[in-house]
Amino acid sequence: MDEVLEPTSVYTHPELYDIAFGYRDIPREVDFIEAAFARYCARPMKSALDLACGTAPHGIELARRGKVVTAIDRSPAMLDYAAEKAEIAGVEIDLVQADICDFELDRTYDCAVCMLNSLAYLTDNRQFIAHFACVARALAPDGIYVVELANPRSWVTDPPHSRRERWDAQCWTVVREGTRVRATLYRDPMDLLTETARIEMTLDITQRGTSKRIHDVSVQRVLFPQGLAALAAAGGRFRLAGYFEDFDLESRFTDGSRTNRMIGVFLNTRRGKEHGSAQAKL
């Protein structure tokens, strides 16, 4: 019989989480980050801040490319695993356990990133305003913030995925070094008042002839383009440079019919003294 673990255990099993999302093309995504910085900033990118980093695949790839990197996450297990990955990759990154809505760093960074729809876990406007204020303080005055979001189109055009036999067909499987992880997401109908929905994530793992199931439940917010831009402006004085489709800087996000992901690029408009003692010489 499969072993069923407690809810939220997905994030205490970083090695399995890392396999489940191992299908991503991290070098291509980091190419987009570097290209966005080159487009909107008139200097080389030397440092980066990886927010809600998980196992820090983007932070590690940025470090491989010579950037000074700090990665932040709330999960000690994720950070420990990220440290092991960085050591294997032969790179150094600074790993910090902190809440992305309440952190203070002793230097500033050229670029900040938040990948894999992690901002959706902030469900309250006050959390977003606090988050963007923290990020603005951590960025150099002309820095950029790159955010990967789920395409909101499916939330408003697709029927709720309450028929699980329908949604099962949209799961994915990744195999790595003899471990097979099948990931499935279930979504309840969206609450129109809070713009949130209950999400279930299940990982079915087959490893060395044994199997187990890890089950996670969370509430996530649907992030719409105009609303997120307004929260970014209110919290951190960010200006939206644009939304793009699927890490393609030449494809502006329009109606969202061609992609699963919406990538936001925000420009920090804070200047000079507003950064105070947190400013660092690069």
Protein Blocks (a to p, Z undefined) as FASTA:
>chain_A
ZZdddehklmmmmmlmmmmmmmpcfklmmmmmmmmmmmmpccdcfbdcdehklnommmmm
mmmnopacddddfblklmmmmmmmmmmnopacddddddfkbccdfbdcfbdcdehhlmmm
pmbfklmmmmmmmmmmmpcfkbccddddddfklmmmpccfkblmlmmmmgccddeehiac
ddddddddddfklopacddddddddeehiacddddddddddddfklmmmmmmmmnopacf
bdceehiaklccfklpmbcbdcdddddfbehjlnmmmbccZZ
